[in-house]
Amino acid sequence: MERLDRAIVELLPRLRRLARALARDVADADDLVQQTVERALLHRGQWRPGTRLDSWMFRIMKNAWIDEARARSRRAQVFSAEEAGENAGADGAAAMETRLAARSVAEAMARLPDDQRLAVALVLVEGLSYKEAAEVMEVPQGTLTSRLGRGRAALLSSFGEAAP
């Protein structure tokens, strides 16, 4: 089980990246990663050696996010926006351009419907195969392909580019 623990730790950057795509908020994303890791450790006996740990963890995260979204809608709770001073102290034109470009992409991703955003994050950001991403999302591969295509087209149109 120590190998599993190390493998989970190695997945943390990817988990955080997917959580940011889902949650659209840094603090909420960190909470989602923590919740995912807690669930994985609690249910570690359900993971089967020889299967992809990342897909298993991504599925746990997706389900945790669905649970959180349902809880939020029940509470009708509104989360405050990210603190404006998060990047204070960073300087330089290149750094600013990079942050602005990243923010533009994040905003475009945030405008996607949840199913398209998850498909784009799993395939284009995390590099999962269509089959693996479909398994994480628990949908047929054709459904994933459709969601991914619509998500790509919406992102391209956000940046004034025509979809191929």
N, C-alpha and C positions, 0 to 999 in steps of 0.2 A: 504493500500500500504506500510505502514511501515514494516509489516511482510514480504512482498516480498523483500524489501530492506535488511532486516536483513538476510533473507534466501540467498540472493545473496552474501552477505558478508561472510556467513558461507561456501559458495561454493568456495571461492577464492583459498584455497589451492589445491582443486581438479582441478579447472580451470587452475591454474598455472602448475600443473603436466601434464595435457593433452597438454597444450600449449608447454611445453618443448619437449614433444614427437613429436609434429607436427613440430615445428620450428627448433629444434636442436640447438638453440642458446638462451642463457639466456635473452639477451636484446630483441631479436625478440619475444620471448615467453611473456615477460612482456608487450610488445606493443600489442600482440594479446589478452592477457587477458583484457587490458584496452579497446581495441576496442570491444571486446565481451560484456563487462559490459556496455559500452556506448550504443551499439545497443540494449541490453536487456532493459535498462532503457528508451530509446527512444521509444521502441515498447512494453512496459510493458503491454499495453492493449491487446496484442495478446496472452499472456500467460493465460491459463485457470486454475483457482484454482481446485485442485483435480487431476491435472496431475503432472507428475514428472518434477520439476523445473530443476534438473540436466540434464535430457535428452534434454530439451528445450534449455538450455544454451550451452550444448555440440554441438547441431545442429547449433546454432548461430556461435559458434567458428569454426566449420568445414567450414561453408560457408564463414566466414571472412578469414580463411586461404586460401581457394580456390581463393577468390578475390585477396588476397595479392600475391599468387603464379602467378596468371595471370598478375598482374601489374608488378611484378618483371621480368617476361619473356619479357614483352613489353619493359621495360626499359633496359633489359639486364644488370641490376645492380648487382654487386658482393659485398656481405657484408664481411667485414673483420672478421677474426677469433676472438674468445673470448680472452680477455687480458690474458696474461700468468700469471700475478700476482694476479689473483682473490682470490686464497686461501693462500696468503702470511700470515704468522703468525700462521697458524695451524701447529701443530706438533704431533709427536707420530707415532709409527709404525702402530698401529691399525687404526688410522685415515687415514694414507696413504693407507693401504690395502683396506679400505672401499672405499676411493675415486677412487683407481685404478679399483676395481671391478665395481663400479658404472659407471665409464668411459667406461669400456669394454662393459657393457650392453648398455649404451647410444650409443656407436659406432656401436654395432651390430644392435640396433634398427634403427639407422640412415641409415644403408645400406639397410633396407627393403624398398620395393616400398611404396609409400604413402598410398595406399589402405590397404596394410597389416599392416603397422605401425599404422594406425588409428584403425584398428580392434583390434590389440594387445593392444593398449593403452586403448581403451574403455572397453574391456572385462577383460584382465588380470591385468591392472593397476588400472582402475577406478571401476572395479567390476560390470559393467552393465551386465544384462542378455543378451543372444544372441538376443532376441526379441528387447530389448531396444536399443542395439548397432546397430542393423539393421535399426531401425527407425531413429536413429541419422544419420547414413550413407546414409539413403534413398535408401537402397538396400534390396532385398529379404533376408530372414533369411538364406537360403541355400548359397547365395553368401557370406554373412558374415562368415558362418561356413567354407567355402572353403578358404577365405582370411586368416582367423584366423589359420587354419590348416597349410597353406603354411608359414605363418609368424612364427608360433611356430617351424616348422621344420627348417626353415632358422636360427632361433635363436639358436636352439639346435646344429645345425651343426657348427655354429660359435664358439661354445664352445667344439667342438669335441665329442658331445653326439649324439647318434642315436635317431631319433624320434620314439615314441612308435607306 
